[in-house]
């Protein structure tokens, strides 16, 4: 009986790990098909399955992308801040610029500026982040709050 119990527990552990990887594949597929809410659900499902470290990181990143592309600005900013706090060495300036671009494309311009500012706080000399701020200063979207955000962060007077 004890062997059977151990065997069942082993199968459950393997199934949980497998389901996290399956969830990652599902989340990536959903993002590629612009089904961002489905991607977030799949990522959360995988994270709840106690994924291994590599799979969990992939799930967190695909969730970030789905939030940004799906126009959930505040949630995307919060997700990026969480990742940067948990694994600062793995969140690069390139991630900040990618997330800012995804948010901007989703017409989440204020959140995009927030992400750029967060990135510049960590990578103050990054040329891409600086260029994206300059680009936003030249053509802020009317009525988006972008200019107010740039002003409040000290990028324009």
N, C-alpha and C positions, 0 to 999 in steps of 0.2 A: 504494500500500500504506500509506503514511504517513497519508493522508487517512482511509482506512478505520479505521486504528488510533485516530486522534483521534475519529472518529465513534463508535466502540465505547466509548471512554473517556467521552465525553460522555453517551452513553446510560446507561452504568453509574452515572455521577454523578447523573443525573436519577432513575434507578431507586432509588438509595439514599435520596435525599431523599424520594421518593414513598413508599418503604416506611416511613420514619420517621413520616410523616404518617398512613399507613395503620395503623401500630402504635399511634399515639396514639388514633385513632378506635376501634380494637379494644379498647384498654385502657379507654377511657371507657365503651364499651358493656359490657364485662365488669363494671366497677364498678357500673353501673346495674342489672345483673342479679345482683348479689351474688356474682359469680364472681371473688373477690379473687385467688386464685392465678393464674388466667388473665390477670388485669389486670397483675399483676407481671411475668409472662413477656412479655406484649406490650410493656410499658414497657421492660423490659430489651432486648428485641429492637430496639425503635426507637432506644434510646440506643446500641446497638452499631452501628447503621447510620449513625452520625455525622450526627445530625440537626442542622438549623440551630438557632440559639440559641432562637428562640421555641418551636419544636417540642420541643427538648430540655427547656426549662423546663416545658412542659406535661406531658411524659413523667415528669419528676421529681415533679411535684405529684400526678399521678394515681397514681404508685407510692406516694407517701407516704399518700395516702388509702386505697389498697388495703391497705397494710400495717396501718394503724390500724384500719380497719373489719374487716379479717380477723383481728384479735386478735394480731398479731405486735408486741407492745409494744416489746420491745427494739429490733427492727429499725426500727420507726416512729420511735422516739426518735433512733436513729442517723441515719436518713434526714433528719429535720428538722434535726439538728445540722449535718449535711453541707451542706444547702441554706443554712442561716443563715451558715455559714462561707464558702461560695462566693459567695453573693449577699445579703449582710446587708440591703441596701436594699430587696430584694424580699420578704423574709420579715417580714410585719407581725404585730402583736399579734393581729390577727384570725385569722391562720393558726395561731398557737399555741392560741387558744381553740377553733378548729374541730377541730384535731387532738386536743386534749384531750377534747373532747366525743365524737369518734369512738372514741377509745380507751376512754372510760368506758362508752359504749354496747356496746362489745365485751367488757366486763367486764375490762378491763386498767387497773384503777384505780391501781396503782402507777405504771405508765407515764404515765397521765394526769396524775398529780401531778408527775412529773418534767418533763413538757412544760410544765405551768403554771409550775413553778419556773424553767425555762429562759426562758420568756416574760417572767416578772417580772424576771429578771436584765437583760433588754434593755429592757423597758418597765415600770419599777417603779411607775408611777402609773396604769397601765391599769386602768380601773374594771371591765371585764369579767373580766380575769384575776384581779383581787383578789376579785371576787364569786364566781368559780368556786372559789377556794381556800376562801373562807368557807363555801360550800355543802358542800364536801367535809369540812370540819372539823365541820359539824353532823351529818352522817350518813355516817361512814365505814362501808364494808361490813365486816361481821364476817368475820374470817379472810382478808381480801383482802391484808393487809399495808399497806393505805392509811393507817391510823392510824400505824403505825410509820414510814412514809415521811414523813408530815406532821411527825412528831416529829423525825426525823433531819434534816429540813431547817429545823427551828426554827419551824414554823408553830403547833405546839401543845406544851405542856409535859407 
